[in-house]
Each structure stands twice: as C-alpha cells, then as structure tokens.
C-alpha cells in the first residue's frame, strides 16, 4: 500500500510550528489555536514539546544533539498528521534554526510562528522554576541562559506575546493563516 492510499479527501493539512524561549506562551497559544480550529471544523492536534519528552523522547537529554533529535521526532509526527489533513500545532522551543529548517523541509506545508517574548518576561512567567534553577547554577544547558536561542530570521508569523493575550495571539495567527490562504475566511 502506498502512503496515503485510501485516505478520504478533505482539506490539506499543514503544520503550525510555534517557537520561542521557555515560558514564552507557546503551549497556551497552541491550546487556543486547537480550540479555534476545531470550532472551524478542522482537526488540530497540539504537539507539546514537554509532553512528547515524557514519552517519545524520554530517552533524550538537553544537549544540542538531543534537542535536535527531539525536534526531528516531533517533525516526523507532525508530517504524518499534516499529510492526513490534520493541522499539527507544534509548541516546541526548538532553539536552533537548523532544526527548524529540517522540520520545514520534512513537513513541507510549514508555518513558522515566532512567539516573541523577552527573556525577562519569560523569567517572570516561569511556573516550573527552571530559570531560577539555571541562574543558581543548579540546571545546565538552559535555553536563553547558558544555551543559545536562535530567533527565526524570516518566520511567516510573529506574535508579540507581551502585548497580546493567548486568545488574541490565536486570533492574530488565524487572521494571518487566512491572509496566507491556508484557511478560508471565517
């Protein structure tokens, strides 16, 4: 059987890849997107980096090679969903441009969304205490502290997660998806 054989025809899927610093708001915005896309009759699935690390990537650490492998695994799942008409919403720090470029190449229909939140704001929002632990030297290779975050150079969508709430961020993203002709007007 060939890939996708027997699959019912419907709207084409595409991947929304939310990237940004830890505690930038990616998962919260992703949840709002799932809700709104479902209300529009689309199947959307949130692929949260922290949740996927508990299962599919439980064997990986936080060094660069592990982070790139984790992003690769998430991209593979997103590709499967998108080719079957779903809209995978990836909420993943994915700190390296190279990992995001590989994900884009593998998935094809890919929208990079930069959740632009300053480091100081992310540290204030940090419910897990990761930044505090990193600043105290208890946690190594923390993105934004002692491991780099490479902001996207040309994302399709930028969200100002300080100025916008998660709900208005999701609305902004949907408006941009309409402008990009990935979604019909509501």
FITIDO-129231 format. One line per 2 residues: for each residue x, y, z of N, C-alpha, C. Coordinates in pm, whole numbers, plus 50000, padded with zeros to 5 digits. Example, Ala and Ser with C-alpha at 12.3 -4.5 7.8 and 13.67 -1.06 7.14 Angstrom:
<pts>
51319:49431:50780:51230:49550:50780:51320:49670:50780 ~ 51285:49775:50708:51367:49894:50714:51290:50003:50787
</pts>
This chain:
<pts>
50085:49882:50000:50000:50000:50000:50089:50124:50000 ~ 50054:50224:49922:50133:50346:49915:50091:50441:50026
50179:50538:50051:50149:50639:50153:50020:50711:50119 ~ 49930:50716:50215:49808:50792:50198:49702:50725:50114
49726:50602:50066:49628:50534:49983:49501:50509:50065 ~ 49387:50533:50003:49260:50508:50071:49218:50619:50165
49295:50722:50174:49264:50833:50265:49151:50916:50205 ~ 49049:50948:50285:48942:51033:50233:48995:51172:50199
48942:51229:50093:48985:51363:50051:48919:51468:50141 ~ 48994:51567:50176:48944:51677:50257:49042:51790:50248
49031:51887:50335:49125:51998:50331:49268:51948:50353 ~ 49362:52014:50289:49503:51979:50309:49547:52020:50448
49632:51937:50504:49688:51971:50634:49813:52056:50619 ~ 49851:52118:50727:49973:52198:50733:50014:52207:50878
50140:52236:50901:50195:52241:51037:50214:52385:51082 ~ 50170:52412:51203:50198:52540:51270:50307:52511:51373
50424:52570:51355:50538:52543:51442:50565:52666:51527 ~ 50523:52662:51654:50545:52773:51746:50679:52756:51815
50766:52854:51798:50898:52851:51859:50917:52977:51943 ~ 50996:52965:52046:51025:53077:52134:51093:53026:52260
51136:53117:52341:51203:53082:52467:51111:53000:52558 ~ 51168:52927:52655:51085:52861:52755:50997:52965:52827
50872:52933:52848:50773:53018:52915:50731:53138:52830 ~ 50752:53130:52699:50711:53239:52609:50560:53242:52588
50493:53128:52607:50349:53121:52585:50308:53028:52472 ~ 50400:52949:52420:50373:52862:52305:50259:52764:52329
50264:52691:52438:50163:52589:52466:50026:52652:52490 ~ 50022:52761:52563:49894:52827:52590:49831:52879:52461
49912:52938:52375:49862:52984:52245:49819:52863:52161 ~ 49898:52756:52167:49864:52634:52093:49729:52578:52134
49700:52578:52263:49569:52529:52309:49456:52616:52254 ~ 49476:52747:52253:49375:52838:52199:49356:52814:52050
49464:52784:51979:49453:52753:51836:49374:52625:51811 ~ 49400:52522:51890:49326:52397:51876:49177:52423:51892
49141:52498:51994:49001:52530:52020:48937:52603:51900 ~ 49005:52703:51848:48950:52783:51737:48944:52704:51607
49047:52625:51579:49047:52546:51456:48940:52437:51461 ~ 48922:52376:51578:48818:52275:51595:48680:52338:51572
48661:52458:51622:48534:52529:51601:48509:52558:51453 ~ 48616:52564:51375:48604:52585:51230:48590:52453:51153
48582:52343:51227:48564:52215:51162:48692:52146:51118 ~ 48805:52191:51166:48933:52130:51130:48983:52044:51245
49055:51938:51211:49117:51855:51313:49256:51912:51340 ~ 49277:51958:51462:49406:52013:51504:49453:51936:51626
49582:51910:51629:49641:51835:51740:49761:51913:51793 ~ 49762:51937:51925:49874:52006:51988:49984:51905:52018
50103:51931:51965:50221:51851:51994:50311:51936:52083 ~ 50295:51919:52213:50368:51998:52312:50502:51931:52342
50608:52007:52328:50742:51954:52348:50763:51888:52484 ~ 50712:51948:52590:50727:51889:52724:50653:51755:52734
50534:51748:52679:50457:51624:52684:50523:51514:52601 ~ 50573:51548:52484:50638:51449:52398:50766:51397:52461
50833:51482:52538:50954:51437:52609:50923:51328:52712 ~ 50800:51324:52761:50763:51222:52861:50746:51084:52798
50728:51080:52667:50706:50952:52600:50806:50928:52489 ~ 50776:50983:52373:50854:50959:52252:51001:50998:52267
51030:51099:52346:51168:51147:52361:51219:51132:52504 ~ 51164:51038:52580:51204:51021:52720:51351:50981:52733
51408:50927:52627:51547:50882:52632:51648:50992:52603 ~ 51600:51112:52573:51689:51221:52532:51719:51318:52646
51837:51378:52637:51877:51481:52733:51848:51619:52676 ~ 51930:51716:52718:51909:51854:52676:52031:51915:52607
52128:51831:52570:52240:51880:52492:52191:51907:52349 ~ 52274:51971:52270:52232:52011:52135:52186:51891:52051
52262:51783:52052:52225:51666:51971:52089:51610:52015 ~ 52065:51607:52144:51936:51556:52195:51822:51649:52156
51844:51778:52166:51739:51874:52128:51706:51864:51980 ~ 51809:51844:51898:51784:51830:51755:51712:51699:51725
51749:51592:51795:51679:51464:51776:51532:51476:51819 ~ 51508:51545:51930:51372:51566:51979:51290:51642:51874
51346:51751:51820:51276:51828:51717:51249:51741:51594 ~ 51343:51654:51560:51324:51564:51447:51211:51466:51468
51199:51414:51588:51089:51321:51619:50954:51392:51612 ~ 50950:51512:51667:50826:51590:51663:50790:51622:51518
50889:51659:51438:50864:51689:51296:50807:51568:51223 ~ 50858:51450:51253:50809:51329:51188:50661:51307:51219
50624:51321:51345:50482:51305:51385:50397:51413:51318 ~ 50447:51537:51318:50372:51647:51254:50352:51620:51106
50453:51566:51039:50442:51533:50897:50331:51430:50873 ~ 50326:51328:50957:50222:51225:50942:50083:51285:50959
50068:51370:51058:49938:51433:51081:49900:51523:50964 ~ 49993:51608:50920:49963:51704:50814:49929:51634:50683
50000:51527:50652:49972:51460:50524:49837:51389:50525 ~ 49779:51376:50644:49646:51316:50656:49538:51421:50684
49567:51545:50653:49467:51651:50659:49454:51722:50792 ~ 49531:51681:50891:49525:51747:51022:49611:51873:51022
49593:51951:51126:49679:52067:51148:49754:52042:51280 ~ 49876:51988:51270:49954:51973:51392:50005:52110:51436
49988:52138:51564:50036:52263:51622:50150:52225:51715 ~ 50270:52254:51671:50389:52217:51747:50426:52334:51838
50430:52307:51968:50474:52405:52068:50606:52353:52124 ~ 50714:52401:52063:50845:52345:52093:50949:52456:52091
51029:52465:52195:51132:52568:52200:51212:52566:52069 ~ 51255:52448:52028:51335:52429:51906:51431:52546:51887
51533:52554:51973:51616:52673:51979:51708:52697:51859 ~ 51728:52594:51776:51825:52608:51668:51757:52623:51533
51802:52720:51457:51747:52742:51322:51761:52618:51236 ~ 51872:52546:51252:51895:52427:51170:51787:52321:51193
51744:52302:51316:51638:52205:51347:51506:52246:51283 ~ 51476:52375:51291:51351:52423:51232:51356:52415:51080
51472:52439:51021:51486:52427:50875:51466:52282:50831 ~ 51520:52187:50907:51499:52045:50875:51352:52007:50889
51287:52060:50991:51143:52031:51010:51064:52086:50892 ~ 51095:52207:50851:51027:52269:50736:51045:52182:50611
51168:52138:50587:51196:52057:50468:51123:51923:50474 ~ 51115:51862:50592:51050:51732:50604:50898:51743:50593
50840:51843:50655:50695:51854:50662:50637:51910:50533 ~ 50702:52008:50477:50650:52070:50355:50562:52190:50385
50435:52165:50409:50341:52277:50440:50364:52315:50585 ~ 50443:52419:50605:50500:52453:50735:50490:52603:50757
50436:52643:50870:50425:52784:50905:50502:52804:51036 ~ 50612:52880:51026:50691:52908:51146:50631:53030:51215
50600:53012:51343:50540:53119:51423:50635:53148:51539 ~ 50687:53269:51539:50779:53310:51644:50699:53376:51755
50697:53312:51872:50633:53368:51990:50740:53453:52058 ~ 50737:53581:52026:50842:53674:52065:50812:53731:52204
50879:53674:52302:50862:53717:52441:51002:53740:52498 ~ 51029:53859:52550:51163:53888:52604:51199:53794:52720
51327:53767:52733:51377:53678:52837:51327:53720:52976 ~ 51330:53848:53007:51287:53895:53140:51142:53858:53168
51057:53867:53067:50915:53831:53084:50902:53679:53101 ~ 50978:53603:53023:50975:53456:53037:51017:53415:53177
51119:53482:53231:51164:53451:53368:51056:53482:53469 ~ 50981:53589:53450:50871:53623:53541:50760:53519:53534
50734:53465:53416:50625:53369:53394:50662:53226:53435 ~ 50785:53199:53465:50839:53064:53482:50777:52988:53599
50669:52916:53572:50600:52842:53678:50677:52718:53723 ~ 50766:52666:53640:50842:52546:53675:50970:52578:53752
51006:52705:53758:51128:52743:53830:51256:52710:53757 ~ 51249:52686:53627:51368:52647:53552:51470:52760:53542
51422:52881:53517:51515:52994:53506:51584:53019:53641 ~ 51507:53014:53749:51565:53034:53882:51675:52931:53907
51645:52804:53873:51744:52697:53893:51866:52718:53805 ~ 51845:52763:53681:51958:52787:53591:52044:52902:53642
51981:53008:53689:52056:53123:53741:52135:53086:53866 ~ 52083:52988:53942:52152:52943:54064:52259:52838:54033
52273:52800:53907:52373:52701:53869:52328:52557:53892 ~ 52202:52536:53925:52151:52401:53951:52108:52329:53823
52090:52404:53716:52041:52349:53590:52132:52398:53479 ~ 52185:52304:53402:52277:52337:53293:52205:52330:53159
52262:52400:53062:52213:52400:52924:52069:52450:52912 ~ 52038:52552:52990:51906:52614:52986:51901:52711:52868
51803:52690:52781:51788:52778:52664:51764:52921:52711 ~ 51841:53012:52654:51829:53154:52688:51922:53197:52800
51977:53101:52875:52069:53134:52984:52211:53092:52945 ~ 52238:52962:52940:52372:52917:52900:52371:52832:52774
52257:52826:52707:52246:52763:52576:52170:52861:52488 ~ 52213:52881:52365:52152:52988:52283:52011:52955:52234
51935:53061:52213:51810:53052:52137:51832:53136:52012 ~ 51814:53075:51896:51834:53144:51768:51697:53183:51714
51659:53311:51727:51528:53353:51678:51516:53329:51528 ~ 51396:53301:51481:51378:53284:51336:51417:53411:51261
51474:53392:51144:51514:53506:51062:51398:53557:50976 ~ 51314:53465:50927:51201:53504:50843:51078:53418:50873
51025:53427:50995:50905:53348:51024:50786:53401:50945 ~ 50693:53315:50915:50571:53359:50847:50486:53448:50937
50489:53418:51068:50406:53493:51163:50489:53523:51288 ~ 50474:53644:51339:50536:53683:51466:50423:53721:51561
50431:53670:51683:50332:53702:51787:50405:53777:51898 ~ 50354:53893:51932:50405:53970:52045:50328:53923:52168
50384:53825:52238:50313:53761:52349:50316:53844:52476 ~ 50370:53964:52471:50361:54057:52583:50239:54146:52561
50228:54197:52441:50118:54289:52408:49985:54214:52390 ~ 49991:54093:52337:49870:54015:52308:49847:53907:52413
49721:53881:52444:49687:53768:52531:49696:53640:52447 ~ 49694:53524:52510:49692:53400:52431:49574:53394:52334
49457:53442:52377:49339:53441:52290:49357:53533:52170 ~ 49406:53655:52194:49425:53747:52082:49544:53704:51996
49641:53636:52054:49751:53580:51976:49697:53475:51878 ~ 49609:53388:51927:49550:53286:51841:49467:53350:51730
49391:53454:51764:49312:53524:51662:49404:53588:51557 ~ 49514:53647:51601:49612:53705:51509:49668:53599:51415
49701:53482:51469:49755:53373:51387:49652:53328:51284 ~ 49528:53313:51326:49424:53270:51231:49406:53373:51120
49410:53501:51154:49399:53605:51051:49515:53596:50952 ~ 49633:53569:51003:49750:53554:50915:49738:53428:50828
49683:53320:50883:49662:53198:50804:49561:53222:50692 ~ 49462:53305:50718:49367:53344:50613:49440:53426:50506
49523:53520:50550:49598:53603:50456:49690:53517:50370 ~ 49750:53414:50431:49839:53322:50358:49761:53220:50275
49628:53226:50283:49536:53137:50209:49550:52989:50248 ~ 49586:52968:50375:49588:52833:50429:49454:52799:50493
49380:52901:50530:49244:52885:50584:49151:52976:50508 ~ 49026:52930:50486:48929:53021:50426:48886:53125:50530
48839:53240:50487:48790:53340:50584:48679:53282:50672 ~ 48679:53323:50796:48579:53274:50892:48442:53329:50859
</pts>
